[in-house]
Amino acid sequence: MMTWLLIGGAATLGRVLFSFFSGEFDPMYDSIEGALGASCLASWGKCYYDRRKLMQTLQAAETVPDSVIP
């Protein structure tokens, strides 16, 4: 899922930027598409951050000695 969010968001924003700089920018369509691409990239960033945080918590839990855990 994270891979598709990253690829979809980057491709969508890339297409919007290309249409903007090539002069074929349609404000109604491309602004919605740009918002969708930005949303995909924001979701990817949040998933990535949450995943890293979870991995750090799990690694910290592995290093705690069993005598500390009640």
Buried (B, 14 or more C-beta within 10 A) or exposed (E): EEEEBBEBBBEBBEBBBEBBEEEEBEEEEBEEBBEBBBBBBEBBBEBEEEEEEEEEEEEEEEEEEEEEEE
